[in-house]
Amino acid sequence: MALLTAPQALVFPLIPPQFVARLRTLHRQKVKGNAMNWYLKCMSQYADFEGRARRREFGFFMLCSMILMILAFVLALLVGEGAAVIVSALAVFGHLVPSFAVTARRLHDLGWSGWWLLLLLFLRVIGEAAAELSEVLSLPFDTALLICFLILLFKNSQPGENQYGPNPKGHRP
């Protein structure tokens, strides 16, 4: 059995086998401990849009992703301008699909369809169009959208089992 699926093999061709084995172990077991374990769990569920994700899983994945992207950007700036674009693009695109997947699973945990994520992307496009028309409209629109979405994503889980699976916390209604 291959350790990497086809999409993962295309994105991460140089991952050491020991690291992949650790990811698979984290995917199968209950995650406890530090933020990096939650981040690695989400990376092991690279394109898994099914099931549910806890607030902790979502929050720590987003936190670690932001820290790693900032570190990649700072490293790229130290190396040079040409490398900055490549390293930053790799960091962003390497986290794009896992971010969508964990957000969809988080929405499932709240009892919402993952397709609501497309609404957020659509509203971002409208926000960019508003920025082209007027800078005055852009900042309040983006800020309101971000605050509303973060409040939604950090709400408590829907208790018990729902149509997307059992509660990842293990609570019963």
LUMSE-196230 format. One line per 4 residues: number of its first residue (from 1); their letters; for each residue x, y, z of C-alpha. Coordinates in nm, 2 decimals, padded with zeros to 4 digits. Each point is the difference from the previous one (the first is absolute). Layout:
! LUMSE-196230
NUM> a> X/Y/Z; ...
//
This chain:
! LUMSE-196230
1> mall> 00.00/00.00/00.00; 00.14/00.34/-00.10; 00.05/00.25/00.28; -00.09/00.30/-00.21
5> tapq> -00.32/00.04/-00.21; 00.03/00.13/-00.35; -00.07/00.37/00.09; 00.24/-00.02/00.29
9> alvf> 00.27/-00.16/-00.21; -00.02/00.29/-00.25; 00.02/00.27/00.26; 00.25/-00.16/00.24
13> plip> 00.24/-00.21/-00.21; 00.29/00.04/00.24; -00.16/-00.09/00.33; 00.21/-00.24/00.20
17> pqfv> -00.18/-00.34/00.06; 00.03/00.03/00.38; -00.19/00.33/-00.01; -00.28/-00.16/-00.21
21> arlr> -00.02/-00.29/00.23; -00.03/00.24/00.30; -00.28/00.18/-00.19; -00.19/-00.32/-00.06
25> tlhr> 00.04/-00.09/00.37; -00.15/00.33/00.11; -00.29/-00.04/-00.25; -00.10/-00.33/00.16
29> qkvk> 00.02/00.09/00.37; -00.15/00.26/00.23; 00.22/00.30/00.00; 00.12/00.14/00.33
33> gnam> 00.27/00.24/00.09; 00.14/00.30/-00.18; -00.12/00.21/-00.29; 00.24/-00.16/-00.25
37> nwyl> -00.17/-00.34/00.05; -00.33/00.16/-00.10; 00.17/00.16/-00.30; 00.15/-00.33/-00.11
41> kcms> -00.34/-00.17/00.04; -00.16/00.25/-00.23; 00.29/-00.04/-00.25; -00.05/-00.38/00.01
45> qyad> -00.37/00.06/-00.09; 00.13/00.21/-00.30; -00.31/-00.02/-00.22; -00.25/-00.16/00.24
49> fegr> -00.31/00.21/-00.02; -00.22/-00.26/00.19; -00.05/-00.03/00.37; 00.02/00.26/00.27
53> arrr> 00.28/00.21/00.15; 00.02/00.14/00.35; 00.06/00.37/00.08; 00.34/-00.10/00.13
57> efgf> 00.10/-00.18/-00.32; -00.12/00.29/-00.21; 00.16/00.27/00.22; 00.34/-00.16/00.04
61> fmlc> 00.02/-00.09/-00.37; -00.07/00.37/-00.10; 00.24/00.13/00.27; 00.29/-00.23/-00.11
65> smil> -00.07/00.06/-00.37; 00.02/00.38/00.06; 00.32/-00.04/00.20; 00.16/-00.22/-00.27
69> mila> -00.10/00.23/-00.28; 00.14/00.30/00.18; 00.32/-00.19/00.06; 00.02/-00.11/-00.36
73> fvla> -00.06/00.36/-00.12; 00.27/00.14/00.24; 00.24/-00.27/-00.11; -00.08/00.08/-00.37
77> llvg> 00.07/00.37/00.06; 00.34/-00.09/00.15; 00.09/-00.22/-00.30; -00.10/00.25/-00.27
81> egaa> -00.28/00.15/-00.20; -00.03/-00.28/-00.26; 00.00/-00.27/00.27; -00.25/00.19/00.21
85> vivs> -00.27/-00.04/-00.27; 00.07/-00.37/-00.04; 00.02/-00.09/00.37; -00.31/00.21/00.09
89> alav> -00.20/-00.16/-00.28; 00.10/-00.35/00.11; -00.10/00.08/00.36; -00.33/00.14/-00.10
93> fghl> -00.09/-00.27/-00.26; 00.12/-00.27/00.23; -00.25/00.11/00.26; -00.29/00.09/-00.23
97> vpsf> -00.17/-00.34/-00.03; 00.05/-00.11/00.36; -00.14/00.34/00.11; -00.31/-00.05/-00.21
101> avta> -00.03/-00.36/00.13; 00.02/00.08/00.37; -00.24/00.30/-00.05; -00.25/-00.23/-00.17
105> rrlh> 00.03/-00.25/00.28; -00.04/00.28/00.26; -00.31/00.11/-00.17; -00.12/-00.36/00.01
109> dlgw> 00.06/00.00/00.37; -00.24/00.29/00.03; -00.26/-00.18/-00.21; 00.06/00.21/-00.31
113> sgww> 00.09/-00.12/-00.35; 00.36/00.05/-00.11; -00.14/00.17/-00.31; -00.05/00.31/00.21
117> llll> 00.37/00.06/-00.04; -00.07/00.09/-00.36; -00.22/00.28/00.13; 00.30/00.14/00.19
121> lflr> 00.21/-00.02/-00.31; -00.27/00.17/-00.21; -00.03/00.28/00.26; 00.37/00.05/-00.02
125> vige> -00.02/00.05/-00.37; -00.27/00.26/00.06; 00.23/00.16/00.26; 00.28/00.02/-00.26
129> aaae> -00.24/00.16/-00.25; -00.10/00.25/00.27; 00.37/00.08/00.06; 00.04/00.08/-00.37
133> lsev> -00.29/00.24/00.02; 00.09/00.16/00.33; 00.26/-00.06/00.27; -00.25/00.14/00.25
137> lslp> -00.24/-00.30/-00.05; 00.27/-00.27/00.00; 00.13/00.00/00.35; -00.33/00.00/00.19
141> fdta> -00.14/-00.26/-00.23; 00.30/-00.23/00.04; 00.01/00.05/00.38; -00.37/-00.07/00.04
145> llic> 00.02/-00.31/-00.21; 00.31/-00.13/00.19; -00.16/00.07/00.34; -00.33/-00.17/-00.09
149> flil> 00.17/-00.31/-00.14; 00.24/-00.03/00.30; -00.29/00.02/00.24; -00.18/-00.27/-00.19
153> lfkn> 00.31/-00.23/-00.02; 00.08/00.03/00.37; -00.35/-00.08/00.13; -00.05/-00.31/00.20
157> sqpg> -00.06/-00.33/-00.18; -00.34/-00.14/-00.07; -00.05/-00.25/00.28; -00.03/-00.36/-00.08
161> enqy> 00.01/-00.16/-00.34; -00.12/00.19/-00.31; -00.02/-00.08/-00.37; 00.38/00.04/-00.04
165> gpnp> 00.09/-00.25/00.27; 00.06/-00.03/00.37; 00.10/00.29/00.22; 00.39/00.00/00.01
169> kghr> -00.01/00.10/00.36; -00.18/-00.32/00.08; -00.29/00.17/00.18; -00.35/-00.15/-00.01
173> p> -00.31/00.22/-00.01
//
